[in-house]
Amino acid sequence: MPARESTTPDHPPDPELAAEREHLAESRRQLTRMRERTEQLGTDGGTAADWVSREVLESTLAERMRQLADDPTVPLFFGRLDSGEETFHVGRRHISDPSGDPMVVDWRAPVSLPFYRASSIEPMGVDVRRRYGFAHGALTGFEDERLSGPRISGEEYSAILEAEIERPRVGPMRDIVATIQPEQDVIVRADLGETICVQGAPGTGKTAVGLHRAAYLLYAHREQLRRQGVLVVGPHDSFLRYIRDVLPALGEVEATQATIEGLVVAATGVRLRGEDGPERAVLKGDARLAEVLRRAVWGHVGAPTEGLLVPRGSRRWRVPTDEVEEAIVGLRERGVRYGAARAMLPQALAHRVLVQMERSGDSPDDRVQDAVARSKPVKEYAAGLWPAVDPRKLVARLLTDATFLAEAAEGVLTSAEQELLLWQEPPRSAGTARWSLADVVLLDEARDLVERTPSLAHVVADEAQDLSPMMLRALARRSATGSLTVLGDLAQATTPWATGSWDEALVHLGKPGAHVEQLTRGFRVPGEVIEYAARLLPHIAPDLEPPTSVRRSRGELSFSDDAVAAAVEQVAGRGAGSIGLIVPDALVAATERDLVAASLAFTRVGDEGETPLDLVPASLAKGLEFDHVVLVDPAGIVAGEPDRRTGLRRLYVCLTRPVTSLTVLTRGGLPPELAG
């Protein structure tokens, strides 16, 4: 592409580059003006009619102030579209001048769509697409790509685009708004009502695509999503810390981020104190447990053995057992939750009393029915047939009372499975139980059977391949009336209960038939590294299409038997950027001692603080990326998992974390599956 680079003392100033720099400076001035205007509105807001209005106004203005925050190191725009006489600068947020004319248009606005989708085959009305190069917020150059008219050889390659992808990274994940590719943009701009599953190979940007879709939906459907909520679910807290800045950088601060553990713990109020072995955890995560829980909850509803007698004034009204049974069956067939149906039973019984009153010549109204429903005889009779259920006590009883479990699991679980399911050391009470994560997921299911879980407008579920069927059901409850963006890679499944296929996972998520998009073009992992890691695919996911790297840079793959500290120092000498030192979990403590002895500053992933060197247990590497990776003892990473296939998948994850270079320390040997 024709490019204009930064001027030097040997070259005269480029008038067009100077004009672009002035546009950037003016855009910053206008953003400051917009922020000051919003701040002024806040000082004028004391005239709100009441405290509720003031609270709403202050909250709205505070949110707007956050959206207008300016980081001088982050470019306000990264592209431009020239269409005839119209020119639009495309950036992270909308900026206008005092007359309302746009200085920068939001990347999510319809007018920005051609920046990501236009091509020489389908220019979408665009004559020239321009990309800008930046360094620490300063505009250094630009490239022009002509989409209409004659083409020039080499225009399809963008040095600025590749430089942005390869730019060194330290700290949390950054947005990819300047580098979104057409196939990614299709997912990002998918309709709110559409659930999409993305099977993404390492480096294809699936996590970033999911976050940018959330940002796009918050822009396109702000009021609906503000009311109903957006949730981003990640595999662990370290991952959430890594992605925490992406949405705020795009001007969005309204999405909630959580792990599946955090969701169910917050919903149930139970603290995790126990752990399950792989076999028991797999069983507790089996979707058949949903039927066991359903039976256990609804099995509390009794059958009437005598009718209801309701004294009222000088009269007595009797509801026979067959009518009571009819009322109970009617409530069960309505498909409402156990607790809601229980609350309806007194009204259903009172209605039958009301019908008798009308037949006798009375003219009762709704107030009479309410009074009958609230009367002691009706309330006590209904409570006897339809008792309250405490989800925590119910699940604790299922996991401790073999007889109760057998009644609920008959024909669903074998006797051996029932025995495996029971707690080995029954607690004195539900409150003292050592709840595991799988237990609390069951408790979340039981809670939803009693009282409906609120549904969100949209849920982004990352690394979803590692969720059990019961965990997927927990997400389904939270998106029952909304949609999902499901992200993952079956080749990176590293839990014993991982999903077998996306079709199966989508059934558990309540979205069967949702579109599955496969991303295989890698923009992050260098070609030499991804090809090496792909040697494992025939052993861990033979049905998946191997990923490819589209970058011109092949990266660097090397092998060494150096000591850990020496290898890290050698990699650090290659240049700027982050270093991820990935080690088997069993070697974390010893590696920490080696780094301290070598006086190397580092941050253990999950801890606060930022240094160029991160010490990463293999179990926490998923979803992270580093400029350089030093991977210690690949055979030890494989051996650290319950079975070999899971171990090889864990190794595949670890091998595919680098953006520039991978150094493998082979003192523990290489798994034979990596042999060329």
Buried (B, 14 or more C-beta within 10 A) or exposed (E): BEEBBBBEEEEEEBEEBEEBBEBBEEBBEBBEBBBEEBEEBBEEBEEBEEEEEBEEBEEBBEBBBEBBBBEEEBBBBBBBBBBEEEEBBBBBBBBBBEEEEBBBBBBBBEBBBBBBBBBEEEBBEBBBBBBBBBEEBEBBBBBBBBBBEEEEEEBEEBBBBBBBBBBBBBBBBBBBBBBBBEBBBBBBBBEBEEBBBBBBBBBBBBBBBBBBBBBBBBBBBEEBBEEBBBBBBBBBBBBBBBBBBBBBBBBBEBBEBBBBBBBBBEBBEBEBEBEBEBEBBBBBBBBBBBBBBBBBBBEBBEEBEEBBEBEBEEEEBEBEEEBBEBBBEEBEEEEBBBBEBBBBBBBBBBBBBBBBBEEEEEEBEEEBBEEBBEBEBBBEBBEEBBEEBEBBEBBBBBBBBBEBBEBBBEEBBEEEBBEBBBBEEEBEEBEEBBBBBBBBBBBBBBBBBBEBBEBBBBBBBBBBBBBBBBBBBBBBBBBEEBBBBBBBBBBBBBBBBBBEEBEBBBBBBBBEEBEBBBBBBBBBBBBBBBBBBBBBBEBBBEEBEBBBBBBEBEBBBEEBEBEBBEBBBBBBEBEEBBBBBBBBBBBBEEBBEBBEEBEBEBBBBBEEEEBBBBBBBBBBBBBBBBBBBBBBBBBBBBBBBEEBBBBBBBBBBBBBBBBBBBBBBBEBEBBEBBEE
